């Protein structure tokens, strides 16, 4: 039973970290850019940089890839550091 609970806890952690990485990428792109459209008069009435829909999607993809890669490498590094037992110095 303990193995099952550890598995579920690990998956919940993985999913939540992945969700937060995606949410961060989305927020980062939408903070600086906006899609051109009727709502903002094709970029004339926007306060942010207006880009085409295709460019916006590429920016979102690149940002989510870069942030996801950073989070994955960071978590991998931290988990290795936590799981690796520190070797005691040899006193003999």
N, C-alpha and C positions, 0 to 999 in steps of 0.2 A: 504494500500500500504506500509506503514511503517513497518508493521509486516513482510510482504513478503521480504522487503529489509534487515531487521534484520536477517531473516532466511537465506537468501542467503549469507550475510556477515559472519554469524556464520559458515555456512558450508564451505565457502571458507577458513576461518581461520582453521577449523578442518582439512580439507584436506591438507592444506599447512604445518601444524605442523606435521601431520602424514607422509607426503612425506619427510620432512626434517629429521624426526627421522629415517626413513628407509634408507635414503641416508647416514646419519651419521653412521649407523650400517654397511652398505656395505663398506663404506670408511675405517672404523676402521678395519674390518676383512681383507680387501684386502691390507691394509698398512703393516700388519705383516705376512700374510700368502699368499701362492700361491698354486694353484692346480697342482699336478704332471701331466705332459703330454709331448708330443713330442716337444712342443715349448721350454721348459726349460730342455730337456733331462731327464725327470722324476725326477726332483729335483736336478740334479747334477750341472746345470749351473745357478741356481737361487740364488739371494742374500737374499731372504727371506726364512722362514721356509716353506718347501714344504710338503703338506699334501694330503692325498687321497681325491677324489672328495666327498665321503660320509662325511668324517670328516670336509671338508670345508663347506659343506651344513649345517651340524650340528652347526658349529661355527657361521655361518651366522644367523641361526635360533635363537640361544641362544643370540647372540649380539643384534639382532633386537628386541627380546622379552624384554631383560633387558633395552635397551635404550627406547623402546616404553613404557614400564611400568614406567620408571623414568619420561619421558616427560608427560605421562598421569597424574601421581600423582602430578607433579609440576603444570601443567595447572589447574588441579582441585583445588589445594590449592590456587593458585593465583586468580582464578575466585571466590572462596568462600570469599577470603579476600576482593576482589573488590566489590562484590555484597552485602556483609553484611554491613549494615549501623552501624557505631559506635554509641553506646548508649551514650547519654550525661549524665554526672553525675547528680544525683538527688540533687538539692540544697534546697529542702524543709524540 
